[in-house]
């Protein structure tokens, strides 16, 4: 199968890899912060989940993206994995998520996104088939960006010096390192 610029892999997997790479960059900034000891437990509000949980969810969303898109078993990473309580553990999980994306078969991804379906619970105790591209674009990708932006916001709230460039740098690398929204 010929790979065109606009295909399932490029539209969903490349940006997902950028999200995880940005999460890794934010994790490194958090780890090097003077307040690093408290940052993984930080939240935007007392009723919200922690930075650690947001980063773990990013990896879990990638796991589900790859498994459901490629038709392969998921790694089984939980959304609230309590074993990811250190920077080392979170970095390893996020790096494993990048590897899942990079090792996915592009032809399988493109074929399944173009024509595949996914059975999802419908709320009435049954399941409905949803086109795979609808699941990925409407649910999975929005989760990835939500948890990345929230992780960024937690770090800003906690005083970590971050700017738009810290968020955008990985996305711009995908564009050949050409910043679109600011000048150096």
N, C-alpha and C positions, 0 to 999 in steps of 0.2 A: 504494500500500500504506500503510495506517495504521501509524503508529509508536506502539507501546505502550511502557510503561516497561521491560518485560522483552522484549528482542529482542536479536538478535546484535550489533548495533552498540553498544547501551548496555551489554551484558554484557561484551563483549570489547574494543571499540575505545575506549570512554571510559576504562576503567581502564588500558589500554595508554598512552593519552595522559597519564594521571596519572603512570605510571611514568617516561615520558620527561621530563615536566616536572620531576619530582623529581630525575631524573638531571642535568638542566640546573642545578637549584638546588644540588645537591651539587658539580657541576663549578665553579660560581661560588664556592662556599665554599672549594674546594681552591685555586682560582686566587688568592684573596685571602689565603690562608694564608702565614705567613712561610716555610714549607717548600715552597712551590708548585713550586719548581724540581725537586724530587725526587718529588713525589706521583704523577705519571702513570706512573712506573716502579715504584711501590710495589706490594707483594703481601701477602697474608695469610700466606704461607709461601713459601719459596724455590722450591718445586715447583709453585706455583700461577701463574695468569696475572696480568698487571698491571691496575692501575686503568684505564689507557687501553684495554686489551683488553676489560674488562668493559663499559665504556661503549660501545665500538664494537659489541659483541655485542647490546646493547640495541637500537641502531639497526637492526642487521641482522635481528633478530627481528621488529621492526616491519615492515621491508621484506617479509619472508617472510609475515607475517600478512596484510598488505594484498594482496600479489600472489596468495597462495593463496586468500584469501577472496573477492577480487573477480574472480579469473580473469584477471588482468593480468600483464604481464611484470614481474619483479622488477628493482630498480635494479642488482642485481649486487654489492651491498656484501658484502665478505668478512667472515668472523668475526674474522679477525686482520689487518685492514687496516693495514699499516705506514705508510701515508700520513697517518694520524691521530695525529701525534706532538706536536701543540700543542693548547693550550686552544682556540684559534681554530678549528682544524680539527674538533675533537671537538664544539664548540658548533654549528658549521655542520651537521655530520652529524646531530646530535640534533634540531636545528631542522627539518631536512629530513624527519626521521622524523615529527615532529609534523604537518608539512604533509601527508605521505602519509595519515595517519589522518584529518585534518580534511577532506581533499579526496575521501575515499572516498565512493562513492554508497551512502547508507544503505539504499536499497531493494535494491540488489544484495547488499550485505552480509547483510541480513536474510533474503533469499530463499535465498542460497547456504548460510548457516549452518543454516537450517531444513531444507534438503533436499539440499545438495550433498555430494559425496564428493571424496576426494583419494587419488591413487595414491601409495603410499609403499613404499620397499624393504622386503622382508620378511625379509632375512637369508639367504635361500636362493637369491639371485640373481634373484628375481622381484619382483613388486610385488603388493600387496594394496590393495583400496580400503578406506579408513577414512572414516567420516562426518566431515565437516569440523568440526562442533562438537566432536567427540572430539579431533581433532588440536589444535584451538585451545585447548581447556580443559585437556587432559592434557599437552601438550608446550609449545606456544608461551607460554602465560601463565605456566607454571611457570618457564620460562627467563627471562622478563622479570623476575619477582620475585627469582629466585635472583641474577641479575647485579646488580640494584639493591641488594639487601641486602648482597651481597659488596662492592660499591663503597662503600657506607656503612661497612661494617666495616673496610675498608682505611683509609679516612680517619680513623676513630676510633683505629685501631691506630697511625696516624702522628701522633696528637696534635691533629687538627683538632677543635675544639670543636663537637660535634653532639649533639643530643638527639632524643628521640622526635618532638618537634614538627617538627624539620627533615626527618624522614622523612615525617611524616603531613600536613604543611601542604597539599600539592597535592591529596591525596586528600580532605581536608576542604573544600577550595575547591569540589570537585565536589558536595559535600553542602551547598552554600550557605554555606560558611565556618563551619559549626556543628561545633565539636570534639565528638567523642563520647567520647574517652577521658581527657580531662584538663580542668581548669578553668584559664582564663587567670589 
